[in-house]
Amino acid sequence: MRNFDLNLLRALRALLEKRDVQAAAMHIGVPSTAMDAMLTRLREALCDPLLIQSTNGTVVTERAKLIAEGVERIFEELDRLLAPSR
């Protein structure tokens, strides 16, 4: 994971929350084509499809659910570290 682009974490977080490329793109303010490219990069880097289309809509894979938990912890820690000192 040394070469993992940490900028993709925001995209991953949005994709797993919104379960839709266009909605995730709007959420973080990038074009949907850019978000689609980020999803492709994430899938390759994490060796998992992350999101799968089913008859009931988009489904998050089990691996993506585990990754999402870790990503949320990372963002919580960043929020804590970057909060103004009191």
Secondary structure, 3 states (H helix, E strand, C coil): CCCCCCCHHHHHHHHHHHCCHHHHHHHHCCCHHHHHHHHHHHHHHHCCCCEEEECCEEEECHHHHHHHHHHHHHHHHHHHHHCCCC
